[in-house]
Amino acid sequence: MKAFEQTIASLTPMGRKGTPKELRGLVVLLASDASSFITGQVFTQDGGWTST
């Protein structure tokens, strides 16, 4: 499994896996009144994986 994780990390522009702490900002936004007008969106937090 370690080899798989290293391969994924090497292919990700950020060069590493994300951590649960890095999701906090999006979770706080979506749980707050600041997101009251947000509908039907897909938020991607993938370290740049889909930007390549």
mmCIF file of the N, C-alpha and C atoms, coordinates in Angstrom:
data_MODEL
# 
_entry.id   MODEL 
# 
loop_
_atom_site.group_PDB 
_atom_site.id 
_atom_site.type_symbol 
_atom_site.label_atom_id 
_atom_site.label_alt_id 
_atom_site.label_comp_id 
_atom_site.label_asym_id 
_atom_site.label_entity_id 
_atom_site.label_seq_id 
_atom_site.pdbx_PDB_ins_code 
_atom_site.Cartn_x 
_atom_site.Cartn_y 
_atom_site.Cartn_z 
_atom_site.occupancy 
_atom_site.B_iso_or_equiv 
_atom_site.pdbx_formal_charge 
_atom_site.auth_seq_id 
_atom_site.auth_comp_id 
_atom_site.auth_asym_id 
_atom_site.auth_atom_id 
_atom_site.pdbx_PDB_model_num 
ATOM 1   N N  . MET A 1 1  ? 0.824   -1.197 0.000   1.00 0.00 ? 1  MET A N  1 
ATOM 2   C CA . MET A 1 1  ? 0.000   0.000  0.000   1.00 0.00 ? 1  MET A CA 1 
ATOM 3   C C  . MET A 1 1  ? 0.867   1.259  0.000   1.00 0.00 ? 1  MET A C  1 
ATOM 4   N N  . LYS A 1 2  ? 1.998   1.209  0.658   1.00 0.00 ? 2  LYS A N  1 
ATOM 5   C CA . LYS A 1 2  ? 2.893   2.361  0.723   1.00 0.00 ? 2  LYS A CA 1 
ATOM 6   C C  . LYS A 1 2  ? 3.352   2.769  -0.682  1.00 0.00 ? 2  LYS A C  1 
ATOM 7   N N  . ALA A 1 3  ? 3.669   1.806  -1.520  1.00 0.00 ? 3  ALA A N  1 
ATOM 8   C CA . ALA A 1 3  ? 4.119   2.098  -2.882  1.00 0.00 ? 3  ALA A CA 1 
ATOM 9   C C  . ALA A 1 3  ? 3.008   2.799  -3.664  1.00 0.00 ? 3  ALA A C  1 
ATOM 10  N N  . PHE A 1 4  ? 1.773   2.359  -3.473  1.00 0.00 ? 4  PHE A N  1 
ATOM 11  C CA . PHE A 1 4  ? 0.629   2.989  -4.147  1.00 0.00 ? 4  PHE A CA 1 
ATOM 12  C C  . PHE A 1 4  ? 0.492   4.441  -3.706  1.00 0.00 ? 4  PHE A C  1 
ATOM 13  N N  . GLU A 1 5  ? 0.579   4.685  -2.400  1.00 0.00 ? 5  GLU A N  1 
ATOM 14  C CA . GLU A 1 5  ? 0.456   6.043  -1.886  1.00 0.00 ? 5  GLU A CA 1 
ATOM 15  C C  . GLU A 1 5  ? 1.584   6.936  -2.387  1.00 0.00 ? 5  GLU A C  1 
ATOM 16  N N  . GLN A 1 6  ? 2.785   6.407  -2.481  1.00 0.00 ? 6  GLN A N  1 
ATOM 17  C CA . GLN A 1 6  ? 3.912   7.180  -2.996  1.00 0.00 ? 6  GLN A CA 1 
ATOM 18  C C  . GLN A 1 6  ? 3.718   7.511  -4.476  1.00 0.00 ? 6  GLN A C  1 
ATOM 19  N N  . THR A 1 7  ? 3.171   6.572  -5.224  1.00 0.00 ? 7  THR A N  1 
ATOM 20  C CA . THR A 1 7  ? 2.903   6.817  -6.643  1.00 0.00 ? 7  THR A CA 1 
ATOM 21  C C  . THR A 1 7  ? 1.864   7.913  -6.812  1.00 0.00 ? 7  THR A C  1 
ATOM 22  N N  . ILE A 1 8  ? 0.783   7.842  -6.056  1.00 0.00 ? 8  ILE A N  1 
ATOM 23  C CA . ILE A 1 8  ? -0.254  8.873  -6.127  1.00 0.00 ? 8  ILE A CA 1 
ATOM 24  C C  . ILE A 1 8  ? 0.314   10.231 -5.743  1.00 0.00 ? 8  ILE A C  1 
ATOM 25  N N  . ALA A 1 9  ? 1.094   10.272 -4.670  1.00 0.00 ? 9  ALA A N  1 
ATOM 26  C CA . ALA A 1 9  ? 1.697   11.533 -4.225  1.00 0.00 ? 9  ALA A CA 1 
ATOM 27  C C  . ALA A 1 9  ? 2.607   12.102 -5.299  1.00 0.00 ? 9  ALA A C  1 
ATOM 28  N N  . SER A 1 10 ? 3.357   11.266 -5.972  1.00 0.00 ? 10 SER A N  1 
ATOM 29  C CA . SER A 1 10 ? 4.279   11.753 -7.006  1.00 0.00 ? 10 SER A CA 1 
ATOM 30  C C  . SER A 1 10 ? 3.531   12.290 -8.228  1.00 0.00 ? 10 SER A C  1 
ATOM 31  N N  . LEU A 1 11 ? 2.316   11.843 -8.442  1.00 0.00 ? 11 LEU A N  1 
ATOM 32  C CA . LEU A 1 11 ? 1.521   12.297 -9.582  1.00 0.00 ? 11 LEU A CA 1 
ATOM 33  C C  . LEU A 1 11 ? 0.642   13.506 -9.260  1.00 0.00 ? 11 LEU A C  1 
ATOM 34  N N  . THR A 1 12 ? 0.583   13.866 -7.987  1.00 0.00 ? 12 THR A N  1 
ATOM 35  C CA . THR A 1 12 ? -0.238  14.987 -7.546  1.00 0.00 ? 12 THR A CA 1 
ATOM 36  C C  . THR A 1 12 ? 0.622   16.250 -7.530  1.00 0.00 ? 12 THR A C  1 
ATOM 37  N N  . PRO A 1 13 ? 0.160   17.353 -8.141  1.00 0.00 ? 13 PRO A N  1 
ATOM 38  C CA . PRO A 1 13 ? 0.958   18.579 -8.166  1.00 0.00 ? 13 PRO A CA 1 
ATOM 39  C C  . PRO A 1 13 ? 1.435   19.046 -6.792  1.00 0.00 ? 13 PRO A C  1 
ATOM 40  N N  . MET A 1 14 ? 0.653   18.819 -5.744  1.00 0.00 ? 14 MET A N  1 
ATOM 41  C CA . MET A 1 14 ? 1.079   19.214 -4.400  1.00 0.00 ? 14 MET A CA 1 
ATOM 42  C C  . MET A 1 14 ? 2.145   18.269 -3.852  1.00 0.00 ? 14 MET A C  1 
ATOM 43  N N  . GLY A 1 15 ? 2.300   17.105 -4.459  1.00 0.00 ? 15 GLY A N  1 
ATOM 44  C CA . GLY A 1 15 ? 3.344   16.164 -4.082  1.00 0.00 ? 15 GLY A CA 1 
ATOM 45  C C  . GLY A 1 15 ? 3.088   15.384 -2.811  1.00 0.00 ? 15 GLY A C  1 
ATOM 46  N N  . ARG A 1 16 ? 1.841   15.371 -2.355  1.00 0.00 ? 16 ARG A N  1 
ATOM 47  C CA . ARG A 1 16 ? 1.522   14.647 -1.127  1.00 0.00 ? 16 ARG A CA 1 
ATOM 48  C C  . ARG A 1 16 ? 0.029   14.407 -1.050  1.00 0.00 ? 16 ARG A C  1 
ATOM 49  N N  . LYS A 1 17 ? -0.359  13.563 -0.085  1.00 0.00 ? 17 LYS A N  1 
ATOM 50  C CA . LYS A 1 17 ? -1.778  13.357 0.191   1.00 0.00 ? 17 LYS A CA 1 
ATOM 51  C C  . LYS A 1 17 ? -2.296  14.527 1.009   1.00 0.00 ? 17 LYS A C  1 
ATOM 52  N N  . GLY A 1 18 ? -3.579  14.788 0.883   1.00 0.00 ? 18 GLY A N  1 
ATOM 53  C CA . GLY A 1 18 ? -4.197  15.793 1.728   1.00 0.00 ? 18 GLY A CA 1 
ATOM 54  C C  . GLY A 1 18 ? -4.448  15.244 3.120   1.00 0.00 ? 18 GLY A C  1 
ATOM 55  N N  . THR A 1 19 ? -4.704  16.149 4.045   1.00 0.00 ? 19 THR A N  1 
ATOM 56  C CA . THR A 1 19 ? -5.002  15.744 5.414   1.00 0.00 ? 19 THR A CA 1 
ATOM 57  C C  . THR A 1 19 ? -6.429  16.155 5.757   1.00 0.00 ? 19 THR A C  1 
ATOM 58  N N  . PRO A 1 20 ? -7.036  15.497 6.719   1.00 0.00 ? 20 PRO A N  1 
ATOM 59  C CA . PRO A 1 20 ? -8.392  15.897 7.130   1.00 0.00 ? 20 PRO A CA 1 
ATOM 60  C C  . PRO A 1 20 ? -8.468  17.361 7.562   1.00 0.00 ? 20 PRO A C  1 
ATOM 61  N N  . LYS A 1 21 ? -7.409  17.874 8.171   1.00 0.00 ? 21 LYS A N  1 
ATOM 62  C CA . LYS A 1 21 ? -7.405  19.277 8.597   1.00 0.00 ? 21 LYS A CA 1 
ATOM 63  C C  . LYS A 1 21 ? -7.579  20.229 7.415   1.00 0.00 ? 21 LYS A C  1 
ATOM 64  N N  . GLU A 1 22 ? -7.128  19.817 6.237   1.00 0.00 ? 22 GLU A N  1 
ATOM 65  C CA . GLU A 1 22 ? -7.220  20.679 5.057   1.00 0.00 ? 22 GLU A CA 1 
ATOM 66  C C  . GLU A 1 22 ? -8.638  20.776 4.504   1.00 0.00 ? 22 GLU A C  1 
ATOM 67  N N  . LEU A 1 23 ? -9.527  19.957 4.999   1.00 0.00 ? 23 LEU A N  1 
ATOM 68  C CA . LEU A 1 23 ? -10.928 20.033 4.585   1.00 0.00 ? 23 LEU A CA 1 
ATOM 69  C C  . LEU A 1 23 ? -11.743 20.974 5.467   1.00 0.00 ? 23 LEU A C  1 
ATOM 70  N N  . ARG A 1 24 ? -11.157 21.406 6.581   1.00 0.00 ? 24 ARG A N  1 
ATOM 71  C CA . ARG A 1 24 ? -11.900 22.214 7.548   1.00 0.00 ? 24 ARG A CA 1 
ATOM 72  C C  . ARG A 1 24 ? -12.477 23.491 6.943   1.00 0.00 ? 24 ARG A C  1 
ATOM 73  N N  . GLY A 1 25 ? -11.709 24.196 6.138   1.00 0.00 ? 25 GLY A N  1 
ATOM 74  C CA . GLY A 1 25 ? -12.182 25.456 5.575   1.00 0.00 ? 25 GLY A CA 1 
ATOM 75  C C  . GLY A 1 25 ? -13.445 25.283 4.757   1.00 0.00 ? 25 GLY A C  1 
ATOM 76  N N  . LEU A 1 26 ? -13.464 24.278 3.902   1.00 0.00 ? 26 LEU A N  1 
ATOM 77  C CA . LEU A 1 26 ? -14.647 24.026 3.083   1.00 0.00 ? 26 LEU A CA 1 
ATOM 78  C C  . LEU A 1 26 ? -15.820 23.586 3.944   1.00 0.00 ? 26 LEU A C  1 
ATOM 79  N N  . VAL A 1 27 ? -15.570 22.757 4.940   1.00 0.00 ? 27 VAL A N  1 
ATOM 80  C CA . VAL A 1 27 ? -16.639 22.312 5.840   1.00 0.00 ? 27 VAL A CA 1 
ATOM 81  C C  . VAL A 1 27 ? -17.231 23.501 6.587   1.00 0.00 ? 27 VAL A C  1 
ATOM 82  N N  . VAL A 1 28 ? -16.378 24.382 7.095   1.00 0.00 ? 28 VAL A N  1 
ATOM 83  C CA . VAL A 1 28 ? -16.857 25.568 7.816   1.00 0.00 ? 28 VAL A CA 1 
ATOM 84  C C  . VAL A 1 28 ? -17.668 26.456 6.885   1.00 0.00 ? 28 VAL A C  1 
ATOM 85  N N  . LEU A 1 29 ? -17.177 26.660 5.676   1.00 0.00 ? 29 LEU A N  1 
ATOM 86  C CA . LEU A 1 29 ? -17.920 27.471 4.707   1.00 0.00 ? 29 LEU A CA 1 
ATOM 87  C C  . LEU A 1 29 ? -19.305 26.887 4.457   1.00 0.00 ? 29 LEU A C  1 
ATOM 88  N N  . LEU A 1 30 ? -19.367 25.603 4.155   1.00 0.00 ? 30 LEU A N  1 
ATOM 89  C CA . LEU A 1 30 ? -20.648 24.995 3.810   1.00 0.00 ? 30 LEU A CA 1 
ATOM 90  C C  . LEU A 1 30 ? -21.609 24.915 4.992   1.00 0.00 ? 30 LEU A C  1 
ATOM 91  N N  . ALA A 1 31 ? -21.075 24.893 6.201   1.00 0.00 ? 31 ALA A N  1 
ATOM 92  C CA . ALA A 1 31 ? -21.917 24.842 7.394   1.00 0.00 ? 31 ALA A CA 1 
ATOM 93  C C  . ALA A 1 31 ? -22.348 26.236 7.862   1.00 0.00 ? 31 ALA A C  1 
ATOM 94  N N  . SER A 1 32 ? -21.823 27.279 7.229   1.00 0.00 ? 32 SER A N  1 
ATOM 95  C CA . SER A 1 32 ? -22.101 28.637 7.689   1.00 0.00 ? 32 SER A CA 1 
ATOM 96  C C  . SER A 1 32 ? -23.130 29.332 6.800   1.00 0.00 ? 32 SER A C  1 
ATOM 97  N N  . ASP A 1 33 ? -23.586 30.478 7.276   1.00 0.00 ? 33 ASP A N  1 
ATOM 98  C CA . ASP A 1 33 ? -24.513 31.291 6.491   1.00 0.00 ? 33 ASP A CA 1 
ATOM 99  C C  . ASP A 1 33 ? -23.850 31.855 5.231   1.00 0.00 ? 33 ASP A C  1 
ATOM 100 N N  . ALA A 1 34 ? -22.534 31.866 5.183   1.00 0.00 ? 34 ALA A N  1 
ATOM 101 C CA . ALA A 1 34 ? -21.821 32.375 4.008   1.00 0.00 ? 34 ALA A CA 1 
ATOM 102 C C  . ALA A 1 34 ? -22.123 31.554 2.759   1.00 0.00 ? 34 ALA A C  1 
ATOM 103 N N  . SER A 1 35 ? -22.604 30.333 2.937   1.00 0.00 ? 35 SER A N  1 
ATOM 104 C CA . SER A 1 35 ? -22.913 29.478 1.786   1.00 0.00 ? 35 SER A CA 1 
ATOM 105 C C  . SER A 1 35 ? -24.413 29.424 1.488   1.00 0.00 ? 35 SER A C  1 
ATOM 106 N N  . SER A 1 36 ? -25.167 30.340 2.030   1.00 0.00 ? 36 SER A N  1 
ATOM 107 C CA . SER A 1 36 ? -26.628 30.265 1.893   1.00 0.00 ? 36 SER A CA 1 
ATOM 108 C C  . SER A 1 36 ? -27.109 30.383 0.450   1.00 0.00 ? 36 SER A C  1 
ATOM 109 N N  . PHE A 1 37 ? -26.291 30.942 -0.451  1.00 0.00 ? 37 PHE A N  1 
ATOM 110 C CA . PHE A 1 37 ? -26.708 31.096 -1.845  1.00 0.00 ? 37 PHE A CA 1 
ATOM 111 C C  . PHE A 1 37 ? -25.996 30.105 -2.766  1.00 0.00 ? 37 PHE A C  1 
ATOM 112 N N  . ILE A 1 38 ? -25.249 29.166 -2.190  1.00 0.00 ? 38 ILE A N  1 
ATOM 113 C CA . ILE A 1 38 ? -24.542 28.150 -2.970  1.00 0.00 ? 38 ILE A CA 1 
ATOM 114 C C  . ILE A 1 38 ? -25.465 26.958 -3.165  1.00 0.00 ? 38 ILE A C  1 
ATOM 115 N N  . THR A 1 39 ? -25.670 26.585 -4.421  1.00 0.00 ? 39 THR A N  1 
ATOM 116 C CA . THR A 1 39 ? -26.489 25.411 -4.727  1.00 0.00 ? 39 THR A CA 1 
ATOM 117 C C  . THR A 1 39 ? -25.841 24.617 -5.856  1.00 0.00 ? 39 THR A C  1 
ATOM 118 N N  . GLY A 1 40 ? -25.982 23.323 -5.807  1.00 0.00 ? 40 GLY A N  1 
ATOM 119 C CA . GLY A 1 40 ? -25.583 22.438 -6.898  1.00 0.00 ? 40 GLY A CA 1 
ATOM 120 C C  . GLY A 1 40 ? -24.144 22.569 -7.359  1.00 0.00 ? 40 GLY A C  1 
ATOM 121 N N  . GLN A 1 41 ? -23.217 22.689 -6.440  1.00 0.00 ? 41 GLN A N  1 
ATOM 122 C CA . GLN A 1 41 ? -21.811 22.834 -6.803  1.00 0.00 ? 41 GLN A CA 1 
ATOM 123 C C  . GLN A 1 41 ? -21.018 21.592 -6.424  1.00 0.00 ? 41 GLN A C  1 
ATOM 124 N N  . VAL A 1 42 ? -19.944 21.388 -7.147  1.00 0.00 ? 42 VAL A N  1 
ATOM 125 C CA . VAL A 1 42 ? -18.985 20.350 -6.805  1.00 0.00 ? 42 VAL A CA 1 
ATOM 126 C C  . VAL A 1 42 ? -17.692 21.061 -6.446  1.00 0.00 ? 42 VAL A C  1 
ATOM 127 N N  . PHE A 1 43 ? -17.262 20.911 -5.214  1.00 0.00 ? 43 PHE A N  1 
ATOM 128 C CA . PHE A 1 43 ? -16.024 21.516 -4.753  1.00 0.00 ? 43 PHE A CA 1 
ATOM 129 C C  . PHE A 1 43 ? -14.946 20.442 -4.756  1.00 0.00 ? 43 PHE A C  1 
ATOM 130 N N  . THR A 1 44 ? -13.871 20.685 -5.471  1.00 0.00 ? 44 THR A N  1 
ATOM 131 C CA . THR A 1 44 ? -12.808 19.702 -5.588  1.00 0.00 ? 44 THR A CA 1 
ATOM 132 C C  . THR A 1 44 ? -11.606 20.149 -4.765  1.00 0.00 ? 44 THR A C  1 
ATOM 133 N N  . GLN A 1 45 ? -11.229 19.345 -3.803  1.00 0.00 ? 45 GLN A N  1 
ATOM 134 C CA . GLN A 1 45 ? -10.024 19.565 -3.019  1.00 0.00 ? 45 GLN A CA 1 
ATOM 135 C C  . GLN A 1 45 ? -9.150  18.350 -3.226  1.00 0.00 ? 45 GLN A C  1 
ATOM 136 N N  . ASP A 1 46 ? -8.308  18.425 -4.246  1.00 0.00 ? 46 ASP A N  1 
ATOM 137 C CA . ASP A 1 46 ? -7.537  17.242 -4.616  1.00 0.00 ? 46 ASP A CA 1 
ATOM 138 C C  . ASP A 1 46 ? -6.046  17.518 -4.831  1.00 0.00 ? 46 ASP A C  1 
ATOM 139 N N  . GLY A 1 47 ? -5.562  18.628 -4.300  1.00 0.00 ? 47 GLY A N  1 
ATOM 140 C CA . GLY A 1 47 ? -4.143  18.930 -4.418  1.00 0.00 ? 47 GLY A CA 1 
ATOM 141 C C  . GLY A 1 47 ? -3.699  19.206 -5.834  1.00 0.00 ? 47 GLY A C  1 
ATOM 142 N N  . GLY A 1 48 ? -4.618  19.551 -6.702  1.00 0.00 ? 48 GLY A N  1 
ATOM 143 C CA . GLY A 1 48 ? -4.297  19.856 -8.084  1.00 0.00 ? 48 GLY A CA 1 
ATOM 144 C C  . GLY A 1 48 ? -4.394  18.678 -9.031  1.00 0.00 ? 48 GLY A C  1 
ATOM 145 N N  . TRP A 1 49 ? -4.828  17.548 -8.529  1.00 0.00 ? 49 TRP A N  1 
ATOM 146 C CA . TRP A 1 49 ? -4.910  16.321 -9.339  1.00 0.00 ? 49 TRP A CA 1 
ATOM 147 C C  . TRP A 1 49 ? -5.689  16.549 -10.639 1.00 0.00 ? 49 TRP A C  1 
ATOM 148 N N  . THR A 1 50 ? -6.828  17.208 -10.570 1.00 0.00 ? 50 THR A N  1 
ATOM 149 C CA . THR A 1 50 ? -7.659  17.390 -11.767 1.00 0.00 ? 50 THR A CA 1 
ATOM 150 C C  . THR A 1 50 ? -7.239  18.577 -12.617 1.00 0.00 ? 50 THR A C  1 
ATOM 151 N N  . SER A 1 51 ? -6.229  19.319 -12.188 1.00 0.00 ? 51 SER A N  1 
ATOM 152 C CA . SER A 1 51 ? -5.796  20.475 -12.973 1.00 0.00 ? 51 SER A CA 1 
ATOM 153 C C  . SER A 1 51 ? -4.800  20.087 -14.050 1.00 0.00 ? 51 SER A C  1 
ATOM 154 N N  . THR A 1 52 ? -4.333  18.855 -14.015 1.00 0.00 ? 52 THR A N  1 
ATOM 155 C CA . THR A 1 52 ? -3.326  18.448 -15.004 1.00 0.00 ? 52 THR A CA 1 
ATOM 156 C C  . THR A 1 52 ? -3.954  17.829 -16.213 1.00 0.00 ? 52 THR A C  1 
# 
